Amino acid sequence: MKKNQRNLMSTISEFKHSQDAQDYPEIIKHLQTALRWHVLPEVDSSFYPDKLKAQEFKRYCSRLPINRLSPDAILDIFENNFDAAVAAGRLSKSTKGNYSSALGRFLAWMREQTWYLEMFPQPLPAKAPAHVRVNGRKPPTCTRQERQYGLRKEELPDHILSELEAWKRFWLESSSLPEDPHESPPITENQKHSQEQRRLKREQRRNLAASAGHGFEKPKIIKISASTLRRYSGNFCRFFGWCTHIEGYDLSELSLKLLTDPIFLQDYADWLLTERGCSHSEAAKLVQAAISVAKWLSFEQSTRRDWSDIPVVVSLQALRAGYTESYREQKPQLDEKKWSNREINHSQARRVAQYLYSCCAKLSNSGNKRRLSALVEAWQVFLMVKILVYAPVRQEELRKLQVGSTLIKVKDSLGVERYAVRIKNHKNFNKTGKFRYYPLPSILTQDLDTWLNIIRPMAIEAPQSLESWLSFWGRKESEIEQLQKRLEQAENGLMSEPIKNQENYIAQLNKKLNGLKSRIVYWEQAAANALVFDYVFFSLGGNRPGSFAKPYDDDHLSCITGLVSRAVGRATKALFGQECFLNPHGFRNIGSKHLRKCGKGGHKGAFSALAGHSVEIDDEYAAQITSDYELIEDIVDHWWQEDFES
């Protein structure tokens, strides 16, 4: 049996704590008798019940994987063997009820456990669960215009765009900067020089440094990733929006240099904290972005590796440190508030994945055939969530999965096929210089096979013709004429049935008509996108048909967050009666906590490697959602015992 594999004995031990076992004290005794004498001899031909003592039987059950027992067959096996024993005169028929009841209750309990469907996968149900409505958003406290105060990139003046381009090149192409004259390559055996030659080379390097204007040293450039620069650019656009909309600056007055004014930057940060309700973390991130501008602008003036001779850089670093310290102080309260409507445990998260699988059924809850686009979306969301449950990686890595490139199929050390991820452009590549290469849990293999070989191809093939493209969305081209006729009748008040709100009715007809026309207009674009597409997950283009078969890149980060959060909210409302809007990052927290709660803290290093962060970060994630009560509860009854192990 594999290490940590669930066995029959551990399962019976868990069943002892069930309500049935509490209500019927004899149930465990009857269950073990039924299994020992009437089930296990048929499951394992080498098992002889009359040759085992009680302790030997327990040891046998501890070695028997629970998946050797097919729950759907156990009762039939018991019935046949018990009836045969009665017919042979070895048992009385009157005793059958006790054993049959114990076995039935045990199997019913098993089917309710989260691990049951993981161990005994079930086919998709015929119908999807009823649609659950959730209140995923709080009423807005300000208008859309007030929320979106930042400038869009296309609104920025040309001189700002030029500055941004130069700033990006500086940080992205740092490797192409002139070589540091103070650093000489290692001398090999064939390159050894005389004392005179070495002195001459040192003098040449001094002269080169002086002529380049670097003095004794120049700053060391640590390349910033493209995704981080995009995030910084977002900070800048919001800053410029504040300058124009709140502070009354003209576009011609804007420049990146404004971000290097600590006083002005502090005013903006204070506005974020007081007017926008942001945390000090946002202020610290803003200042970090501004530091990248200050370093870029002062590169030629600095003569130290760390820019410590540039006063504005030092001032901004001090400002960032202040905001970071304030954030650390308020973080416990922020975490408590943030997790108030998000926290579920890992067992519940696995049940959420199982529920979302049932949402992939071909028929709706009312028995109607679902449109293909709805099935594809259900499968995609289910698989995203399941990956996050069992392999809580960054959503960036989900978005970058490409068939045969970053997602590959391998054989593990036991010769079993599974999927693995090999990705270069990840968050920590500039720090580690290493690829992220890790196996995915085998529990994902079958679902990934289904998605990649059956479901996903149906979506990619949908735009092959206009008819199949519209059918994918459950529409037909002939509907245009019908909708136009209904719209004309509604506008003239000639409706066949009374309508409560004529204005809303007309708006809905217009929405359907425009949506259908839009899909027709963008059909060729969708077909072209599908031809060159190799990403595992992709946009269906629900509201933007032209983005069909486009990847979820950094500009669409919120799309995955919204898809996952809403899906988890619906599932938790259906399963537990209360919605919990867990975002993709939240799965990292509950995974870290679960690892420690289930006694596998010794594997923190391996789990952290899977998640793609340090053990220290992993500890922090677990601590964020672990209360003092939970910590104390684990040791309060036996901390003083000498044989107690933490």
VEXDREN-2710 file (C-alpha; in Angstrom, 1 decimal):
% VEXDREN-2710
k/r/px/py/pz
1/MET/0.0/0.0/0.0
2/LYS/1.3/3.5/-0.9
3/LYS/2.4/5.7/2.0
4/ASN/-0.5/7.9/3.4
5/GLN/-3.1/5.9/1.4
6/ARG/-6.5/5.6/3.1
7/ASN/-7.0/2.1/4.5
8/LEU/-10.0/0.2/5.8
9/MET/-9.0/0.5/9.5
10/SER/-8.5/4.3/9.4
11/THR/-11.9/4.6/7.7
12/ILE/-13.6/2.6/10.3
13/SER/-11.9/4.7/13.0
14/GLU/-13.3/7.8/11.4
15/PHE/-16.8/6.2/11.2
16/LYS/-16.7/5.7/15.0
17/HIS/-17.1/9.4/15.4
18/SER/-20.2/9.6/13.2
19/GLN/-23.7/10.2/14.6
20/ASP/-24.7/6.6/13.7
21/ALA/-21.9/5.1/15.7
22/GLN/-22.7/7.4/18.7
23/ASP/-26.4/6.4/18.6
24/TYR/-25.7/2.6/18.1
25/PRO/-22.7/1.5/20.2
26/GLU/-22.8/-2.0/18.7
27/ILE/-22.6/-0.8/15.1
28/ILE/-18.7/-1.1/14.9
29/LYS/-18.8/-4.6/16.2
30/HIS/-21.5/-5.7/13.7
31/LEU/-19.7/-3.9/10.8
32/GLN/-16.4/-5.6/11.5
33/THR/-18.1/-9.0/11.7
34/ALA/-19.9/-8.4/8.4
35/LEU/-16.7/-7.4/6.6
36/ARG/-14.6/-10.1/8.1
37/TRP/-16.8/-13.1/7.4
38/HIS/-19.0/-12.1/4.5
39/VAL/-17.2/-9.5/2.4
40/LEU/-13.4/-9.6/2.6
41/PRO/-13.0/-13.3/1.7
42/GLU/-14.5/-12.5/-1.7
43/VAL/-12.5/-9.3/-2.1
44/ASP/-9.2/-10.9/-1.3
45/SER/-8.8/-14.6/-2.1
46/SER/-5.8/-14.9/0.2
47/PHE/-7.8/-13.7/3.2
48/TYR/-8.9/-16.4/5.7
49/PRO/-11.0/-15.0/8.5
50/ASP/-10.8/-18.0/10.8
51/LYS/-7.0/-17.9/10.9
52/LEU/-6.7/-14.3/12.2
53/LYS/-6.8/-13.2/15.8
54/ALA/-8.4/-9.8/16.6
55/GLN/-5.2/-7.8/16.5
56/GLU/-4.1/-9.6/13.3
57/PHE/-7.4/-8.7/11.7
58/LYS/-6.9/-5.0/12.7
59/ARG/-3.4/-5.1/11.2
60/TYR/-4.8/-6.6/8.0
61/CYS/-7.4/-3.9/7.7
62/SER/-4.6/-1.3/8.3
63/ARG/-2.9/-2.6/5.2
64/LEU/-6.0/-2.9/3.0
65/PRO/-6.6/0.2/0.8
66/ILE/-10.1/1.3/1.1
67/ASN/-10.4/1.6/-2.7
68/ARG/-10.1/-2.2/-2.9
69/LEU/-13.7/-2.2/-1.6
70/SER/-16.2/-1.2/-4.3
71/PRO/-19.0/0.5/-2.4
72/ASP/-21.6/-0.4/-5.1
73/ALA/-20.7/-4.1/-4.9
74/ILE/-20.2/-4.6/-1.1
75/LEU/-23.9/-5.0/-0.2
76/ASP/-24.5/-7.5/-3.0
77/ILE/-21.4/-9.5/-1.9
78/PHE/-22.7/-9.5/1.7
79/GLU/-26.2/-10.5/0.7
80/ASN/-25.0/-13.4/-1.5
81/ASN/-22.5/-14.8/1.0
82/PHE/-24.8/-14.4/4.1
83/ASP/-27.7/-16.1/2.3
84/ALA/-25.4/-18.9/1.3
85/ALA/-24.3/-19.4/4.9
86/VAL/-28.0/-19.4/6.0
87/ALA/-28.8/-22.0/3.3
88/ALA/-25.9/-24.2/4.5
89/GLY/-27.2/-24.0/8.1
90/ARG/-24.2/-22.1/9.4
91/LEU/-26.1/-19.0/10.4
92/SER/-29.6/-17.9/11.5
93/LYS/-31.5/-15.6/9.1
94/SER/-32.7/-13.5/12.1
95/THR/-29.1/-12.1/12.7
96/LYS/-28.8/-10.7/9.1
97/GLY/-30.6/-7.4/10.0
98/ASN/-27.9/-6.2/12.4
99/TYR/-25.0/-6.8/10.0
100/SER/-26.8/-5.5/7.0
101/SER/-27.8/-2.3/8.8
102/ALA/-24.3/-1.7/10.1
103/LEU/-22.8/-2.2/6.6
104/GLY/-25.5/0.0/5.0
105/ARG/-25.0/2.8/7.4
106/PHE/-21.2/2.6/7.0
107/LEU/-21.5/2.8/3.2
108/ALA/-24.0/5.7/3.4
109/TRP/-21.6/7.6/5.6
110/MET/-18.7/6.9/3.2
111/ARG/-20.7/8.4/0.3
112/GLU/-21.1/11.6/2.3
113/GLN/-17.4/12.1/2.8
114/THR/-15.3/14.5/0.7
115/TRP/-12.7/11.9/-0.1
116/TYR/-15.3/9.4/-1.4
117/LEU/-15.8/11.0/-4.8
118/GLU/-12.0/11.5/-5.0
119/MET/-11.5/7.8/-4.5
120/PHE/-14.5/6.5/-6.4
121/PRO/-15.2/9.1/-9.2
122/GLN/-18.8/9.2/-10.4
123/PRO/-20.0/9.8/-13.9
124/LEU/-21.6/13.2/-14.6
125/PRO/-25.2/13.5/-13.4
126/ALA/-27.9/13.7/-16.1
127/LYS/-28.9/17.2/-15.0
128/ALA/-27.0/20.1/-13.5
129/PRO/-27.9/21.4/-10.1
130/ALA/-30.5/24.2/-9.9
131/HIS/-29.0/27.7/-10.6
132/VAL/-28.1/29.4/-7.3
133/ARG/-28.3/33.2/-7.2
134/VAL/-25.8/35.0/-4.9
135/ASN/-25.4/38.5/-3.9
136/GLY/-21.8/38.9/-5.0
137/ARG/-21.4/42.6/-4.6
138/LYS/-22.1/45.2/-2.0
139/PRO/-24.1/48.3/-3.2
140/PRO/-21.6/50.8/-4.7
141/THR/-20.7/53.8/-2.5
142/CYS/-19.8/55.9/-5.5
143/THR/-20.6/56.2/-9.1
144/ARG/-18.7/54.4/-11.9
145/GLN/-17.1/57.6/-12.9
146/GLU/-15.8/58.2/-9.4
147/ARG/-14.5/54.7/-9.1
148/GLN/-12.6/54.9/-12.4
149/TYR/-10.7/58.1/-11.8
150/GLY/-7.5/56.9/-13.5
151/LEU/-6.6/57.8/-17.1
152/ARG/-6.7/55.1/-19.8
153/LYS/-3.5/54.5/-21.7
154/GLU/-5.0/56.0/-24.9
155/GLU/-5.8/59.2/-22.9
156/LEU/-2.2/59.8/-22.0
157/PRO/-0.4/62.5/-24.0
158/ASP/2.4/61.5/-26.4
159/HIS/5.2/62.8/-24.2
160/ILE/4.1/60.6/-21.3
161/LEU/3.9/57.6/-23.6
162/SER/7.4/58.3/-24.8
163/GLU/8.6/58.5/-21.2
164/LEU/6.9/55.3/-20.3
165/GLU/8.5/53.5/-23.3
166/ALA/12.0/54.7/-22.3
167/TRP/11.4/53.8/-18.7
168/LYS/10.3/50.3/-19.7
169/ARG/13.3/49.8/-22.0
170/PHE/15.6/50.8/-19.2
171/TRP/14.3/48.0/-16.9
172/LEU/13.6/45.4/-19.5
173/GLU/16.8/45.7/-21.4
174/SER/19.2/46.2/-18.5
175/SER/21.3/43.3/-19.8
176/SER/22.1/45.4/-22.9
177/LEU/23.6/48.2/-20.9
178/PRO/27.4/48.9/-21.2
179/GLU/29.5/46.5/-19.2
180/ASP/30.6/47.6/-15.8
181/PRO/34.3/48.8/-16.3
182/HIS/35.0/47.8/-12.7
183/GLU/34.1/44.2/-13.3
184/SER/36.6/42.0/-15.1
185/PRO/35.8/38.5/-16.3
186/PRO/37.4/35.6/-14.4
187/ILE/40.9/34.9/-15.6
188/THR/41.4/31.4/-17.0
189/GLU/44.6/29.4/-17.0
190/ASN/45.3/30.7/-20.6
191/GLN/44.7/34.3/-19.6
192/LYS/47.1/34.9/-16.8
193/HIS/49.0/38.2/-17.1
194/SER/52.2/39.6/-15.7
195/GLN/52.2/42.1/-13.0
196/GLU/52.7/44.9/-15.5
197/GLN/49.8/43.8/-17.7
198/ARG/47.5/43.6/-14.7
199/ARG/48.5/47.2/-13.7
200/LEU/47.9/48.4/-17.2
201/LYS/44.4/46.8/-17.3
202/ARG/43.4/48.3/-14.0
203/GLU/44.4/51.7/-15.3
204/GLN/42.4/51.1/-18.5
205/ARG/39.3/50.3/-16.4
206/ARG/39.8/53.5/-14.3
207/ASN/40.0/55.6/-17.4
208/LEU/36.9/53.9/-18.9
209/ALA/34.9/54.5/-15.7
210/ALA/36.0/58.2/-15.6
211/SER/35.1/58.7/-19.3
212/ALA/31.7/57.1/-18.8
213/GLY/31.0/59.5/-15.9
214/HIS/30.5/56.7/-13.4
215/GLY/33.2/57.6/-11.0
216/PHE/34.2/54.6/-9.0
217/GLU/30.9/52.7/-9.3
218/LYS/27.6/52.8/-11.1
219/PRO/24.2/51.4/-9.9
220/LYS/23.5/47.7/-10.3
221/ILE/20.5/47.2/-12.5
222/ILE/18.2/44.3/-11.4
223/LYS/15.8/43.6/-14.3
224/ILE/12.1/44.1/-13.6
225/SER/9.6/41.6/-15.2
226/ALA/7.2/42.8/-17.8
227/SER/4.2/41.9/-15.7
228/THR/5.5/44.0/-12.8
229/LEU/6.1/46.9/-15.1
230/ARG/2.5/46.6/-16.4
231/ARG/1.4/46.8/-12.8
232/TYR/3.5/49.9/-12.2
233/SER/2.1/51.5/-15.3
234/GLY/-1.4/51.0/-13.9
235/ASN/-0.2/52.9/-10.8
236/PHE/1.0/55.7/-13.0
237/CYS/-2.3/55.9/-15.0
238/ARG/-4.2/56.2/-11.7
239/PHE/-1.8/58.8/-10.4
240/PHE/-2.1/60.9/-13.6
241/GLY/-5.9/60.6/-13.3
242/TRP/-5.8/62.0/-9.8
243/CYS/-3.5/64.8/-11.0
244/THR/-6.0/65.8/-13.7
245/HIS/-9.4/65.0/-12.2
246/ILE/-8.7/65.9/-8.5
247/GLU/-5.8/68.3/-8.5
248/GLY/-6.7/70.1/-11.8
249/TYR/-3.5/69.6/-13.7
250/ASP/-3.5/70.0/-17.4
251/LEU/-2.3/67.0/-19.5
252/SER/0.6/69.1/-20.7
253/GLU/1.9/69.5/-17.1
254/LEU/2.1/65.8/-16.5
255/SER/5.4/63.9/-16.5
256/LEU/6.9/60.8/-14.8
257/LYS/9.1/63.2/-12.8
258/LEU/6.0/64.2/-10.7
259/LEU/6.2/60.7/-9.2
260/THR/9.6/61.5/-7.7
261/ASP/8.3/64.4/-5.6
262/PRO/7.9/62.8/-2.1
263/ILE/5.5/65.6/-0.9
264/PHE/3.2/65.4/-3.9
265/LEU/3.3/61.6/-3.8
266/GLN/2.4/61.6/-0.1
267/ASP/-0.6/63.8/-0.9
268/TYR/-1.8/61.2/-3.4
269/ALA/-1.2/58.3/-1.0
270/ASP/-3.1/60.1/1.7
271/TRP/-6.0/60.6/-0.7
272/LEU/-5.9/56.9/-1.5
273/LEU/-6.0/56.1/2.3
274/THR/-8.7/58.5/3.3
275/GLU/-10.9/59.0/0.2
276/ARG/-10.6/55.6/-1.5
277/GLY/-10.3/53.5/1.6
278/CYS/-7.2/51.8/0.4
279/SER/-4.7/50.1/2.8
280/HIS/-1.2/51.2/3.5
281/SER/-0.1/48.3/1.3
282/GLU/-1.4/50.1/-1.8
283/ALA/0.5/53.2/-0.7
284/ALA/3.7/51.2/-0.3
285/LYS/3.2/49.6/-3.8
286/LEU/2.7/53.1/-5.3
287/VAL/5.9/54.3/-3.8
288/GLN/7.8/51.2/-5.0
289/ALA/6.6/52.0/-8.5
290/ALA/7.8/55.6/-8.1
291/ILE/11.2/54.4/-6.9
292/SER/11.7/52.7/-10.3
293/VAL/11.1/56.0/-12.0
294/ALA/13.5/57.9/-9.6
295/LYS/16.2/55.3/-10.3
296/TRP/15.7/55.5/-14.0
297/LEU/16.0/59.2/-14.1
298/SER/19.1/59.3/-11.8
299/PHE/21.0/56.4/-13.3
300/GLU/23.7/58.6/-14.9
301/GLN/24.1/60.8/-11.8
302/SER/24.5/58.0/-9.3
303/THR/28.0/56.6/-8.5
304/ARG/26.8/53.9/-6.0
305/ARG/25.5/50.4/-6.5
306/ASP/22.3/51.1/-4.5
307/TRP/21.6/54.7/-5.6
308/SER/22.2/55.7/-1.9
309/ASP/23.9/58.9/-3.2
310/ILE/20.6/60.1/-4.8
311/PRO/18.5/62.0/-2.1
312/VAL/15.2/61.5/-3.8
313/VAL/15.7/57.7/-4.0
314/VAL/16.6/57.6/-0.3
315/SER/13.5/59.8/0.6
316/LEU/11.2/57.5/-1.4
317/GLN/12.6/54.4/0.2
318/ALA/12.0/55.9/3.7
319/LEU/8.4/56.8/2.7
320/ARG/7.9/53.2/1.5
321/ALA/9.3/51.9/4.7
322/GLY/6.8/54.0/6.7
323/TYR/3.8/52.8/4.7
324/THR/5.1/49.2/5.0
325/GLU/5.4/49.4/8.7
326/SER/1.9/50.9/9.0
327/TYR/0.5/48.0/6.9
328/ARG/2.2/45.4/9.1
329/GLU/0.4/47.0/12.1
330/GLN/-3.0/47.0/10.5
331/LYS/-2.6/43.7/8.7
332/PRO/-4.2/41.4/11.4
333/GLN/-7.4/43.5/11.3
334/LEU/-7.4/43.6/7.5
335/ASP/-7.0/39.8/7.3
336/GLU/-9.8/39.2/9.7
337/LYS/-12.1/41.5/7.7
338/LYS/-11.0/40.1/4.3
339/TRP/-11.6/36.5/5.3
340/SER/-14.9/37.1/7.0
341/ASN/-16.8/36.1/3.9
342/ARG/-14.2/34.0/2.2
343/GLU/-12.9/31.3/4.5
344/ILE/-13.7/27.7/3.9
345/ASN/-11.6/24.8/5.0
346/HIS/-9.8/22.5/2.5
347/SER/-12.4/19.7/2.8
348/GLN/-15.1/22.2/1.9
349/ALA/-13.0/23.4/-1.0
350/ARG/-12.8/19.9/-2.3
351/ARG/-16.6/19.6/-2.1
352/VAL/-16.9/22.8/-4.0
353/ALA/-14.8/21.2/-6.8
354/GLN/-17.1/18.2/-6.8
355/TYR/-20.2/20.4/-6.9
356/LEU/-18.8/22.4/-9.9
357/TYR/-18.2/19.1/-11.7
358/SER/-21.9/18.3/-11.4
359/CYS/-22.5/21.7/-13.0
360/CYS/-20.9/20.3/-16.2
361/ALA/-24.0/18.1/-16.9
362/LYS/-25.4/18.3/-20.5
363/LEU/-28.9/19.0/-19.3
364/SER/-30.1/21.9/-17.2
365/ASN/-31.9/21.3/-13.9
366/SER/-35.2/21.6/-15.8
367/GLY/-34.1/18.9/-18.3
368/ASN/-33.4/21.2/-21.3
369/LYS/-30.3/20.7/-23.4
370/ARG/-27.7/23.3/-22.6
371/ARG/-26.0/25.4/-25.2
372/LEU/-22.4/24.3/-25.9
373/SER/-20.9/27.6/-24.8
374/ALA/-22.5/27.1/-21.3
375/LEU/-21.0/23.6/-21.1
376/VAL/-17.5/24.8/-22.1
377/GLU/-17.6/27.6/-19.5
378/ALA/-18.8/25.3/-16.8
379/TRP/-16.0/22.8/-17.6
380/GLN/-13.4/25.6/-17.7
381/VAL/-14.4/27.1/-14.4
382/PHE/-14.6/23.7/-12.7
383/LEU/-11.1/22.7/-13.9
384/MET/-9.6/26.0/-12.8
385/VAL/-11.0/25.6/-9.4
386/LYS/-10.0/22.0/-9.1
387/ILE/-6.4/22.8/-10.1
388/LEU/-6.4/25.5/-7.4
389/VAL/-7.8/23.2/-4.8
390/TYR/-5.2/20.4/-5.4
391/ALA/-2.3/22.5/-6.7
392/PRO/-2.7/26.0/-5.3
393/VAL/-0.3/27.8/-7.8
394/ARG/-0.5/31.4/-8.8
395/GLN/-3.3/32.3/-11.2
396/GLU/-0.6/33.7/-13.4
397/GLU/0.6/30.1/-14.0
398/LEU/-3.0/29.0/-14.8
399/ARG/-3.2/31.7/-17.4
400/LYS/0.1/30.7/-19.0
401/LEU/-0.6/27.0/-19.5
402/GLN/-0.1/26.1/-23.1
403/VAL/-0.8/22.6/-24.5
404/GLY/2.4/20.7/-25.2
405/SER/4.5/23.7/-24.2
406/THR/4.1/24.7/-20.5
407/LEU/1.6/21.8/-19.9
408/ILE/3.1/18.5/-20.8
409/LYS/2.3/14.8/-20.1
410/VAL/5.0/12.8/-18.3
411/LYS/5.5/9.4/-16.7
412/ASP/6.3/9.5/-13.0
413/SER/8.7/7.3/-11.2
414/LEU/6.1/4.5/-11.0
415/GLY/5.4/4.7/-14.8
416/VAL/2.0/6.4/-14.3
417/GLU/1.1/9.1/-16.8
418/ARG/0.3/12.5/-15.3
419/TYR/0.5/16.2/-16.3
420/ALA/3.4/18.5/-15.4
421/VAL/4.0/22.2/-15.7
422/ARG/7.3/23.6/-17.0
423/ILE/7.2/27.4/-17.2
424/LYS/9.9/30.0/-17.5
425/ASN/8.2/33.3/-17.3
426/HIS/7.0/33.1/-13.7
427/LYS/7.0/35.7/-11.0
428/ASN/10.3/34.6/-9.4
429/PHE/12.4/33.9/-12.5
430/ASN/14.4/37.1/-12.3
431/LYS/15.3/36.1/-8.7
432/THR/16.0/32.4/-9.1
433/GLY/16.9/32.1/-12.8
434/LYS/15.1/28.7/-12.7
435/PHE/12.2/27.2/-14.6
436/ARG/9.2/26.2/-12.5
437/TYR/8.8/22.5/-13.2
438/TYR/6.4/20.5/-11.1
439/PRO/4.0/17.5/-11.4
440/LEU/0.3/18.0/-11.1
441/PRO/-1.6/15.7/-8.7
442/SER/-2.9/12.6/-10.5
443/ILE/-6.4/13.4/-9.4
444/LEU/-6.4/16.0/-12.1
445/THR/-5.3/13.7/-15.0
446/GLN/-8.6/12.4/-16.1
447/ASP/-10.4/15.8/-16.0
448/LEU/-7.5/17.4/-17.9
449/ASP/-7.7/14.6/-20.5
450/THR/-11.4/15.2/-20.9
451/TRP/-11.0/18.9/-21.2
452/LEU/-8.1/18.8/-23.6
453/ASN/-9.3/16.0/-25.8
454/ILE/-13.1/16.4/-25.8
455/ILE/-14.5/19.7/-24.4
456/ARG/-11.9/22.2/-25.5
457/PRO/-11.7/21.0/-29.1
458/MET/-15.5/21.5/-29.4
459/ALA/-15.1/25.2/-28.5
460/ILE/-12.1/25.7/-30.8
461/GLU/-13.9/24.1/-33.7
462/ALA/-17.1/26.1/-33.1
463/PRO/-16.2/29.0/-35.5
464/GLN/-15.5/26.8/-38.5
465/SER/-18.7/28.0/-40.0
466/LEU/-21.1/30.8/-39.2
467/GLU/-23.9/28.3/-38.5
468/SER/-21.7/26.3/-36.0
469/TRP/-20.5/29.5/-34.4
470/LEU/-24.0/30.8/-33.7
471/SER/-25.1/27.3/-32.7
472/PHE/-22.3/27.3/-30.1
473/TRP/-24.1/30.2/-28.5
474/GLY/-27.5/28.7/-28.9
475/ARG/-28.5/31.2/-31.7
476/LYS/-29.5/31.1/-35.4
477/GLU/-29.1/33.7/-38.1
478/SER/-32.8/33.6/-38.9
479/GLU/-33.5/35.0/-35.4
480/ILE/-32.5/38.5/-36.6
481/GLU/-35.6/38.9/-38.7
482/GLN/-37.8/37.6/-35.9
483/LEU/-36.2/39.9/-33.3
484/GLN/-36.5/42.9/-35.6
485/LYS/-40.2/42.2/-36.2
486/ARG/-40.9/41.8/-32.5
487/LEU/-38.9/45.0/-31.8
488/GLU/-40.9/47.0/-34.4
489/GLN/-44.2/45.7/-32.9
490/ALA/-43.1/46.6/-29.4
491/GLU/-42.1/50.1/-30.4
492/ASN/-45.5/50.6/-32.0
493/GLY/-47.3/49.2/-29.0
494/LEU/-48.5/46.1/-31.0
495/MET/-47.6/43.4/-28.6
496/SER/-49.5/40.1/-28.6
497/GLU/-49.4/39.8/-24.8
498/PRO/-49.6/42.4/-22.1
499/ILE/-46.1/43.5/-20.9
500/LYS/-45.6/45.0/-17.5
501/ASN/-42.7/47.2/-18.4
502/GLN/-42.6/48.1/-22.1
503/GLU/-39.4/50.0/-21.8
504/ASN/-37.5/47.1/-20.3
505/TYR/-39.0/44.7/-22.8
506/ILE/-37.7/46.9/-25.7
507/ALA/-34.3/47.2/-24.1
508/GLN/-34.1/43.4/-23.8
509/LEU/-35.0/42.9/-27.4
510/ASN/-32.4/45.4/-28.5
511/LYS/-29.8/43.7/-26.3
512/LYS/-30.5/40.3/-27.9
513/LEU/-30.6/41.7/-31.4
514/ASN/-27.3/43.6/-31.0
515/GLY/-25.7/40.6/-29.3
516/LEU/-26.6/38.3/-32.2
517/LYS/-25.4/40.9/-34.8
518/SER/-22.1/41.3/-32.9
519/ARG/-21.5/37.6/-33.0
520/ILE/-22.0/37.5/-36.7
521/VAL/-19.7/40.5/-37.2
522/TYR/-16.9/38.9/-35.2
523/TRP/-17.3/35.4/-36.5
524/GLU/-14.3/35.6/-38.8
525/GLN/-12.1/37.2/-36.1
526/ALA/-13.1/34.3/-33.7
527/ALA/-12.2/31.8/-36.4
528/ALA/-8.8/33.4/-37.0
529/ASN/-8.1/33.4/-33.2
530/ALA/-9.0/29.7/-32.9
531/LEU/-6.6/28.7/-35.7
532/VAL/-3.5/29.9/-33.8
533/PHE/-4.6/29.1/-30.3
534/ASP/-2.8/26.7/-27.9
535/TYR/-3.6/27.9/-24.4
536/VAL/-5.3/25.6/-22.0
537/PHE/-7.7/28.2/-20.7
538/PHE/-9.1/31.0/-22.8
539/SER/-11.7/33.8/-23.1
540/LEU/-15.0/32.7/-24.6
541/GLY/-15.7/36.4/-25.5
542/GLY/-19.2/36.4/-23.9
543/ASN/-19.5/40.2/-24.0
544/ARG/-16.7/40.7/-26.5
545/PRO/-17.0/38.1/-29.3
546/GLY/-13.8/39.3/-30.9
547/SER/-11.8/38.1/-27.9
548/PHE/-12.9/34.5/-28.4
549/ALA/-10.0/32.1/-28.1
550/LYS/-7.7/34.8/-26.7
551/PRO/-5.6/34.0/-23.6
552/TYR/-6.3/35.4/-20.2
553/ASP/-3.2/37.7/-20.2
554/ASP/-2.3/40.3/-17.6
555/ASP/-4.9/42.7/-18.9
556/HIS/-7.6/40.1/-18.2
557/LEU/-6.4/39.1/-14.7
558/SER/-9.6/40.1/-13.1
559/CYS/-11.6/37.8/-15.5
560/ILE/-10.2/34.7/-13.8
561/THR/-10.6/36.2/-10.4
562/GLY/-14.2/37.0/-11.1
563/LEU/-15.0/33.6/-12.7
564/VAL/-13.4/31.7/-9.8
565/SER/-14.9/33.9/-7.0
566/ARG/-18.4/33.8/-8.4
567/ALA/-18.3/30.0/-9.0
568/VAL/-17.1/29.4/-5.4
569/GLY/-19.8/31.7/-4.1
570/ARG/-22.5/29.8/-5.9
571/ALA/-21.2/26.5/-4.8
572/THR/-20.8/27.4/-1.2
573/LYS/-24.3/28.9/-1.1
574/ALA/-25.7/25.6/-2.5
575/LEU/-23.6/23.4/-0.3
576/PHE/-23.4/25.2/3.0
577/GLY/-26.2/27.8/2.8
578/GLN/-23.8/30.8/2.8
579/GLU/-21.7/32.2/-0.1
580/CYS/-18.0/32.5/0.3
581/PHE/-16.3/34.4/-2.4
582/LEU/-12.8/32.8/-2.4
583/ASN/-10.4/34.3/-5.0
584/PRO/-7.6/32.3/-6.7
585/HIS/-5.0/33.4/-4.2
586/GLY/-7.2/32.3/-1.3
587/PHE/-6.7/28.7/-2.2
588/ARG/-3.0/29.1/-1.3
589/ASN/-4.0/30.2/2.2
590/ILE/-6.3/27.3/2.9
591/GLY/-3.9/24.8/1.4
592/SER/-1.1/26.1/3.6
593/LYS/-3.3/25.9/6.7
594/HIS/-4.6/22.4/5.8
595/LEU/-1.1/21.0/5.4
596/ARG/-0.3/22.0/9.0
597/LYS/-3.7/21.0/10.4
598/CYS/-3.5/17.5/9.0
599/GLY/-0.1/16.7/10.5
600/LYS/2.0/17.1/7.4
601/GLY/4.0/20.1/8.5
602/GLY/7.1/18.2/7.7
603/HIS/6.4/18.5/4.0
604/LYS/6.2/22.3/4.1
605/GLY/9.2/22.6/1.9
606/ALA/7.7/20.4/-0.8
607/PHE/4.3/22.1/-0.6
608/SER/6.0/25.6/-0.8
609/ALA/7.9/24.5/-3.9
610/LEU/4.6/23.4/-5.5
611/ALA/2.9/26.7/-4.7
612/GLY/5.9/28.6/-5.9
613/HIS/6.8/30.6/-2.8
614/SER/9.1/30.3/0.3
615/VAL/8.3/28.3/3.4
616/GLU/8.2/31.6/5.3
617/ILE/5.6/33.0/3.0
618/ASP/3.7/29.7/3.3
619/ASP/3.8/30.0/7.1
620/GLU/2.4/33.6/6.8
621/TYR/-0.4/32.4/4.5
622/ALA/-1.4/29.8/7.0
623/ALA/-1.2/32.2/10.0
624/GLN/-3.5/34.7/8.2
625/ILE/-6.5/32.3/8.5
626/THR/-5.6/30.4/11.7
627/SER/-7.1/31.8/14.8
628/ASP/-5.5/31.5/18.3
629/TYR/-8.5/29.3/19.3
630/GLU/-7.6/26.7/16.5
631/LEU/-4.0/26.7/17.6
632/ILE/-4.8/26.2/21.3
633/GLU/-7.5/23.6/20.5
634/ASP/-4.9/21.2/19.1
635/ILE/-2.9/21.0/22.3
636/VAL/-5.1/22.2/25.2
637/ASP/-6.0/18.7/26.4
638/HIS/-2.6/17.1/26.4
639/TRP/0.2/19.7/26.2
640/TRP/1.6/18.7/29.6
641/GLN/1.9/15.0/28.7
642/GLU/5.5/13.8/28.3
643/ASP/4.7/11.7/25.2
644/PHE/2.9/14.6/23.5
645/GLU/4.3/15.4/20.0
646/SER/3.7/18.9/18.5
END
